[in-house]
Amino acid sequence: MTNLHRHAPLRVALVGLGTVGGGVIRLLQTNADLIARRAGCPIQVVAISARDRNKDRGVDLTPYEWVDDMTTLANRDDIDVVVELIGGADGPALTLARQCLSTGKPFVTANKAMLAHHGLDLAALAEKAGVALKYEAAVAGGIPVIKGMREGAAANEISRVYGILNGTCNYILTTMEKEGRGFDEVLKEAQELGYAEADPSFDIDGVDAAHKLTILASLAFGTELDFDAVATTGIRHVIAADIAEAAALGYRIRLVGMAENGPDGLFQRIHPMLVPLDHPLAHVDGSLNAVVAEGNFVGRLFFQGRGAGDGPTASAVVADLIDVARDEYGDALAMPVAALAQQKPADAGKRVGRAYLRFRVQDRPGVLAEIAAATRDAGVSIESMIQRGANQADGVLVAIVTHAGEERCVRETLERLAGSDSLLQTPMVMHILD
């Protein structure tokens, strides 16, 4: 007969009491018995810390000790593990992480920015101390993609990992798609509904997704984290006409994080892409996230679910705590830090694929010929060209889909057209997921 409480409770210090922190407390309370059975012991929050002690967070905090100076938590013998939910690549979160791991205290975080920038150092500290550094909640919310990559697919050589890594962008794009509205209008609505921050730059400019892709690429390929090598383009310049043209061509636009590793180096990019309707990513709607990993023995793995919010993210945090209680954890980045490969960034110009180019141009003779000449001279083969109506203010929209070719040729096309008075705005380029 199994003793469900075979050792003392796992004592948790929770730093950061925003949406996710409150969700962690509610989850631990609601599922306390089930969690204890699965962990082999109760998991109890014993200390909490945040910036504002008096803020109403919708949960009763009176059972927990309030700690004003969170840096003291690393050295307390009555705390077994620290959970960090305050965010930020540097500052207090990084200080706390280093203190905890240096003193041999397990550390659980949802902080993708900190991991993308400092994950190598933190993984080395955890390895040296022989303690857990867990971060399931840092990528794709409640989807167990970190565990899936680090453990479930560990025997495979992963050729490519990619997906929809930001729920805010996906909500905006799919709402534009379904309702035919413009970017600015939908962004404002997303802010009012709480899907987007007051300053949405990290989301709509692709930075949040780049943090997550950096982590996924390291796990997938056994390479060192390299956030600075992620080529990042967001969605703020996608217009309703792009959505409509994509639909007419049999595609949907999604912000896709893509990482591939090969003999030419490590390729990492966040970019709005045209996704074929028969691809699973084309049907990931709203604020959902999805990750695809392609392994040489397992084939295509597809992870989908809610990528943010108190419930899904808290679920990932508590799953990490259960692993800590069970003493089930390995190297933070799936292998010892010394075994991670230093891989040079790949030259995106050598990648072969198709692309969608959108121009807003003057309504006058010779403009299409000018664009066609630029593509010809750059070595771009045009599969189709569409011209949509004109008005004096906005000019003419010209959309081109290319045949497969090297990306450097598309870049050269735009360089040849740079400065042309035929162009009313900077052209938009989106690659096609084939």
C-alpha positions as CSV (number, residue, x, y, z in Angstrom):
1,M,0.0,0.0,0.0
2,T,1.5,3.3,-1.1
3,N,2.0,6.1,1.5
4,L,0.7,9.2,-0.4
5,H,2.5,11.6,2.0
6,R,5.8,9.7,2.1
7,H,7.8,12.8,2.9
8,A,7.1,16.4,4.1
9,P,5.4,19.0,2.0
10,L,7.2,20.8,-0.7
11,R,7.5,24.4,0.6
12,V,7.2,27.0,-2.1
13,A,8.0,30.7,-2.2
14,L,6.0,32.5,-4.9
15,V,7.5,35.8,-6.2
16,G,5.2,37.8,-8.4
17,L,1.4,37.9,-7.8
18,G,0.0,39.0,-11.1
19,T,-2.4,37.0,-13.2
20,V,-0.3,33.9,-13.2
21,G,0.7,34.1,-9.6
22,G,-2.9,34.2,-8.5
23,G,-3.6,31.3,-10.9
24,V,-0.9,29.2,-9.2
25,I,-2.4,29.8,-5.8
26,R,-5.9,28.9,-7.0
27,L,-4.7,25.8,-8.8
28,L,-2.8,24.5,-5.7
29,Q,-5.9,25.1,-3.6
30,T,-8.4,23.6,-6.0
31,N,-6.5,20.5,-6.9
32,A,-4.6,20.1,-3.7
33,D,-5.4,16.4,-3.1
34,L,-4.8,15.3,-6.7
35,I,-1.5,17.2,-6.8
36,A,-0.4,15.7,-3.5
37,R,-1.1,12.2,-4.8
38,R,0.8,12.8,-8.0
39,A,3.7,14.6,-6.4
40,G,4.0,12.1,-3.5
41,C,3.6,15.0,-1.0
42,P,1.5,18.1,-0.5
43,I,2.8,21.2,-2.3
44,Q,2.3,24.3,-0.2
45,V,3.0,28.0,-0.7
46,V,4.5,29.3,2.5
47,A,5.9,32.7,1.4
48,I,4.9,35.3,-1.1
49,S,6.5,38.5,-2.5
50,A,5.4,41.2,-4.9
51,R,5.7,44.9,-5.4
52,D,2.4,46.0,-4.0
53,R,1.3,44.4,-0.7
54,N,-2.1,46.0,-0.7
55,K,-3.3,45.2,-4.2
56,D,-6.5,43.1,-4.4
57,R,-5.6,40.0,-6.4
58,G,-8.8,38.1,-6.1
59,V,-7.3,35.4,-3.8
60,D,-6.9,35.2,0.0
61,L,-3.2,35.8,0.8
62,T,-3.6,35.8,4.6
63,P,-2.3,32.2,5.0
64,Y,1.0,33.1,3.5
65,E,4.0,35.0,4.9
66,W,4.6,38.2,3.1
67,V,8.3,38.8,2.3
68,D,9.3,42.4,1.4
69,D,12.9,41.5,0.4
70,M,12.7,38.6,-2.0
71,T,16.5,38.2,-2.1
72,T,16.3,36.6,1.3
73,L,14.4,33.6,0.0
74,A,17.4,32.0,-1.6
75,N,19.0,31.4,1.8
76,R,16.0,30.3,3.8
77,D,16.1,26.7,5.0
78,D,12.3,26.6,5.4
79,I,11.8,27.1,1.6
80,D,12.4,24.2,-0.8
81,V,11.8,25.9,-4.1
82,V,11.3,29.4,-5.5
83,V,8.9,30.3,-8.2
84,E,9.6,33.5,-10.1
85,L,6.7,35.2,-12.0
86,I,7.8,38.8,-12.1
87,G,9.3,38.9,-15.6
88,G,12.1,40.9,-17.2
89,A,15.3,39.8,-18.8
90,D,17.5,41.4,-16.2
91,G,16.9,43.2,-12.9
92,P,15.4,41.5,-9.8
93,A,14.3,38.4,-11.6
94,L,17.8,37.6,-12.8
95,T,19.3,38.4,-9.4
96,L,16.9,36.1,-7.7
97,A,17.5,33.3,-10.2
98,R,21.3,33.5,-9.7
99,Q,21.0,33.6,-5.9
100,C,18.7,30.6,-5.7
101,L,20.7,28.4,-8.1
102,S,24.1,29.4,-6.6
103,T,22.9,28.4,-3.1
104,G,21.4,25.1,-4.4
105,K,17.7,26.0,-4.3
106,P,15.5,24.7,-7.2
107,F,14.1,27.5,-9.3
108,V,10.9,27.5,-11.4
109,T,10.2,30.4,-13.8
110,A,7.9,31.5,-16.6
111,N,10.4,34.2,-17.7
112,K,11.2,33.5,-21.3
113,A,13.1,36.8,-21.8
114,M,15.5,36.0,-18.9
115,L,16.1,32.5,-20.3
116,A,16.6,33.7,-23.9
117,H,19.3,36.2,-22.8
118,H,20.8,34.4,-19.7
119,G,19.7,30.8,-20.0
120,L,23.2,29.4,-20.6
121,D,24.6,31.0,-17.4
122,L,21.6,29.9,-15.4
123,A,21.7,26.4,-16.7
124,A,25.4,26.2,-15.8
125,L,24.6,27.4,-12.3
126,A,21.9,24.8,-11.9
127,E,24.1,22.0,-13.3
128,K,27.0,23.0,-10.9
129,A,24.7,23.0,-7.9
130,G,22.8,19.8,-9.0
131,V,19.4,21.4,-8.7
132,A,16.4,22.0,-11.0
133,L,15.9,24.9,-13.3
134,K,12.4,24.4,-14.6
135,Y,10.6,26.7,-17.1
136,E,7.7,24.9,-18.8
137,A,5.5,28.0,-18.4
138,A,8.0,30.1,-20.4
139,V,7.0,28.8,-23.8
140,A,3.4,28.3,-25.1
141,G,1.7,28.6,-21.7
142,G,-0.1,25.4,-20.7
143,I,1.2,23.3,-23.7
144,P,3.8,20.8,-22.4
145,V,6.2,21.5,-25.3
146,I,9.3,21.9,-23.2
147,K,8.8,18.5,-21.6
148,G,7.8,17.1,-25.0
149,M,11.0,18.4,-26.6
150,R,13.4,17.7,-23.8
151,E,12.1,14.3,-22.8
152,G,9.5,12.8,-25.2
153,A,11.5,13.6,-28.4
154,A,15.0,13.3,-26.8
155,A,16.0,10.3,-28.9
156,N,15.3,12.1,-32.2
157,E,17.4,14.3,-34.4
158,I,15.1,17.3,-34.9
159,S,15.4,18.9,-38.4
160,R,13.0,21.8,-37.8
161,V,10.9,23.4,-35.1
162,Y,8.4,26.1,-35.8
163,G,5.0,27.4,-34.8
164,I,2.7,30.1,-33.6
165,L,4.3,31.4,-30.4
166,N,2.3,34.5,-29.6
167,G,-1.4,34.5,-28.8
168,T,-1.8,38.3,-29.1
169,C,-0.6,38.3,-32.7
170,N,-2.6,35.2,-33.6
171,Y,-5.8,36.8,-32.2
172,I,-5.2,40.0,-34.2
173,L,-4.5,38.1,-37.5
174,T,-7.4,35.7,-37.2
175,T,-9.8,38.5,-36.3
176,M,-8.7,40.5,-39.3
177,E,-9.1,37.4,-41.3
178,K,-12.7,36.6,-40.1
179,E,-14.0,40.1,-40.0
180,G,-12.1,42.0,-42.7
181,R,-11.0,44.8,-40.4
182,G,-7.7,46.6,-40.3
183,F,-4.8,46.1,-38.0
184,D,-5.1,49.2,-35.9
185,E,-8.8,48.7,-35.2
186,V,-8.3,45.0,-34.2
187,L,-5.3,45.9,-32.0
188,K,-7.3,48.5,-30.1
189,E,-10.0,45.9,-29.5
190,A,-7.4,43.4,-28.4
191,Q,-6.1,45.9,-25.8
192,E,-9.7,46.5,-24.5
193,L,-10.2,42.8,-24.1
194,G,-7.0,42.3,-22.3
195,Y,-5.3,40.2,-25.1
196,A,-2.8,43.0,-25.8
197,E,-0.8,45.2,-23.4
198,A,-1.1,49.0,-23.3
199,D,2.3,49.0,-25.0
200,P,2.0,46.0,-27.3
201,S,5.4,46.3,-29.0
202,F,6.9,43.1,-27.5
203,D,4.1,41.1,-28.9
204,I,3.3,42.7,-32.3
205,D,7.0,43.3,-33.2
206,G,7.8,39.6,-32.6
207,V,10.1,40.0,-29.6
208,D,8.1,37.8,-27.3
209,A,7.9,35.1,-30.0
210,A,11.7,35.4,-30.6
211,H,12.4,34.7,-26.9
212,K,10.4,31.5,-27.1
213,L,11.9,30.4,-30.4
214,T,15.4,30.9,-28.9
215,I,14.6,28.4,-26.2
216,L,12.9,25.9,-28.5
217,A,15.8,26.0,-30.9
218,S,18.3,25.2,-28.2
219,L,16.3,22.3,-27.0
220,A,15.6,21.0,-30.5
221,F,19.1,21.1,-31.8
222,G,21.4,21.0,-28.8
223,T,22.8,24.4,-29.6
224,E,23.6,27.3,-27.4
225,L,20.9,29.9,-26.9
226,D,21.4,32.8,-29.4
227,F,18.6,35.4,-29.2
228,D,20.6,38.0,-31.1
229,A,20.7,35.7,-34.2
230,V,16.9,35.6,-34.4
231,A,15.7,37.7,-37.5
232,T,12.6,39.3,-36.2
233,T,9.7,40.9,-38.1
234,G,6.3,41.5,-36.4
235,I,2.8,42.0,-37.8
236,R,2.2,45.7,-37.5
237,H,2.6,46.2,-41.3
238,V,0.1,43.5,-42.3
239,I,-2.9,45.0,-43.8
240,A,-6.4,43.7,-44.6
241,A,-5.6,43.5,-48.3
242,D,-2.8,41.1,-47.5
243,I,-5.2,38.9,-45.6
244,A,-7.6,39.0,-48.5
245,E,-5.0,38.2,-51.1
246,A,-3.6,35.3,-49.1
247,A,-7.2,33.9,-48.8
248,A,-7.7,34.2,-52.5
249,L,-4.4,32.2,-53.1
250,G,-5.4,29.5,-50.6
251,Y,-3.4,30.7,-47.6
252,R,-3.8,32.2,-44.2
253,I,-1.3,34.6,-42.6
254,R,0.2,33.6,-39.3
255,L,3.2,35.0,-37.4
256,V,5.5,31.9,-37.5
257,G,8.7,31.3,-35.5
258,M,10.9,29.0,-37.6
259,A,14.2,27.4,-36.6
260,E,16.3,24.9,-38.6
261,N,19.8,23.6,-38.0
262,G,22.1,22.3,-40.8
263,P,25.6,22.4,-42.2
264,D,25.2,26.0,-43.2
265,G,24.4,27.1,-39.6
266,L,21.4,27.8,-37.4
267,F,18.5,29.6,-39.0
268,Q,16.1,31.4,-36.6
269,R,13.3,33.7,-37.8
270,I,10.1,35.3,-36.6
271,H,8.1,36.4,-39.6
272,P,4.5,36.7,-40.8
273,M,4.1,33.8,-43.3
274,L,1.5,32.5,-45.8
275,V,0.4,29.1,-44.5
276,P,-1.4,26.7,-46.8
277,L,-4.9,25.8,-45.8
278,D,-4.0,22.1,-45.6
279,H,-1.4,22.8,-42.9
280,P,-2.4,22.4,-39.3
281,L,-1.1,25.9,-38.4
282,A,-3.6,27.5,-40.7
283,H,-6.4,26.3,-38.4
284,V,-4.9,27.6,-35.1
285,D,-7.2,30.5,-34.4
286,G,-7.6,33.2,-31.7
287,S,-5.1,33.3,-28.9
288,L,-4.1,29.7,-29.3
289,N,-0.4,28.7,-29.7
290,A,1.0,25.7,-31.6
291,V,4.4,24.2,-32.1
292,V,5.5,21.7,-34.7
293,A,8.7,19.6,-34.4
294,E,10.0,17.3,-37.1
295,G,12.1,14.3,-35.9
296,N,13.9,11.8,-37.9
297,F,12.2,8.8,-36.2
298,V,9.1,10.2,-34.6
299,G,8.0,12.3,-37.7
300,R,5.9,15.4,-37.2
301,L,4.9,16.3,-33.6
302,F,2.1,18.9,-33.2
303,F,1.4,20.6,-29.9
304,Q,-1.5,23.0,-29.6
305,G,-3.3,24.7,-26.8
306,R,-3.8,28.0,-24.9
307,G,-0.5,29.8,-24.8
308,A,-1.3,32.4,-22.1
309,G,-3.6,33.3,-19.3
310,D,-3.7,32.4,-15.6
311,G,-5.1,28.8,-16.0
312,P,-2.8,27.4,-18.7
313,T,0.4,29.1,-17.4
314,A,-0.3,28.2,-13.8
315,S,-0.8,24.6,-14.9
316,A,2.7,24.6,-16.4
317,V,4.2,26.1,-13.3
318,V,2.6,23.6,-11.0
319,A,3.6,20.7,-13.3
320,D,7.2,21.9,-12.8
321,L,6.7,21.9,-9.0
322,I,5.4,18.3,-9.2
323,D,8.6,17.3,-11.0
324,V,10.7,19.1,-8.3
325,A,8.7,17.2,-5.6
326,R,9.4,13.9,-7.4
327,D,13.1,14.8,-7.9
328,E,12.5,14.3,-11.6
329,Y,14.6,16.7,-13.6
330,G,17.6,16.7,-15.8
331,D,19.8,19.2,-17.4
332,A,17.9,22.5,-18.0
333,L,18.7,22.5,-21.7
334,A,18.4,18.8,-22.3
335,M,22.1,18.1,-22.1
336,P,25.1,19.5,-20.1
337,V,26.0,23.1,-21.0
338,A,29.4,22.0,-22.2
339,A,27.8,19.6,-24.7
340,L,25.8,22.3,-26.4
341,A,27.1,23.2,-29.8
342,Q,28.2,26.7,-30.8
343,Q,26.5,27.1,-34.1
344,K,27.0,30.0,-36.5
345,P,23.9,31.8,-37.8
346,A,22.8,30.6,-41.2
347,D,22.7,32.9,-44.2
348,A,18.9,33.4,-44.9
349,G,19.8,34.6,-48.4
350,K,20.6,31.0,-49.4
351,R,17.3,29.6,-48.3
352,V,15.1,28.5,-51.2
353,G,11.4,29.1,-51.1
354,R,8.5,31.1,-52.5
355,A,7.5,34.5,-51.3
356,Y,4.6,37.0,-51.4
357,L,5.5,40.6,-52.1
358,R,3.0,43.5,-51.8
359,F,3.6,46.9,-53.2
360,R,1.6,50.2,-52.9
361,V,2.4,52.1,-56.0
362,Q,1.5,55.2,-58.1
363,D,-1.4,54.7,-60.5
364,R,0.5,55.5,-63.7
365,P,1.9,53.8,-66.8
366,G,5.2,51.9,-66.5
367,V,5.0,51.0,-62.8
368,L,4.3,47.3,-63.4
369,A,7.1,47.2,-66.0
370,E,9.5,48.7,-63.4
371,I,8.6,46.1,-60.8
372,A,8.9,43.3,-63.4
373,A,12.3,44.5,-64.5
374,A,13.6,44.6,-61.0
375,T,12.5,41.1,-60.3
376,R,13.9,39.9,-63.6
377,D,17.3,41.5,-63.0
378,A,17.4,40.1,-59.5
379,G,16.7,36.6,-60.8
380,V,13.2,36.3,-59.3
381,S,10.7,34.3,-61.3
382,I,7.1,35.5,-60.9
383,E,4.4,32.9,-60.5
384,S,1.5,35.3,-60.4
385,M,0.9,39.1,-60.2
386,I,-2.3,40.8,-59.1
387,Q,-3.2,44.4,-59.4
388,R,-6.1,45.8,-57.3
389,G,-8.0,49.0,-57.9
390,A,-6.8,52.5,-57.4
391,N,-7.8,55.7,-55.7
392,Q,-5.8,58.9,-55.7
393,A,-4.8,58.8,-52.0
394,D,-3.8,55.1,-51.7
395,G,-2.6,54.3,-55.2
396,V,-2.6,50.8,-56.6
397,L,-1.9,47.5,-54.7
398,V,0.3,45.1,-56.5
399,A,0.8,41.6,-55.1
400,I,3.3,39.1,-56.5
401,V,3.9,35.5,-55.7
402,T,7.2,34.1,-56.7
403,H,8.4,30.7,-57.8
404,A,10.8,29.0,-55.5
405,G,14.2,30.7,-55.5
406,E,16.9,31.9,-53.2
407,E,15.7,34.6,-50.7
408,R,18.7,36.8,-51.6
409,C,17.0,37.4,-55.0
410,V,13.9,38.8,-53.3
411,R,16.1,41.0,-51.2
412,E,17.9,42.2,-54.3
413,T,14.6,43.0,-55.9
414,L,13.7,45.4,-53.1
415,E,17.1,46.9,-53.2
416,R,16.7,47.7,-56.9
417,L,13.4,49.4,-56.2
418,A,14.5,51.3,-53.2
419,G,14.1,55.0,-53.7
420,S,11.8,54.7,-56.6
421,D,9.1,57.4,-56.7
422,S,6.7,54.8,-58.0
423,L,6.5,53.3,-54.5
424,L,4.1,54.9,-52.0
425,Q,5.2,52.9,-49.0
426,T,7.8,50.3,-48.1
427,P,7.0,46.9,-49.7
428,M,5.8,44.0,-47.6
429,V,7.5,40.6,-47.9
430,M,6.0,37.4,-46.5
431,H,7.5,34.0,-47.1
432,I,5.3,31.0,-47.9
433,L,5.4,27.9,-45.7
434,D,5.8,25.0,-48.1
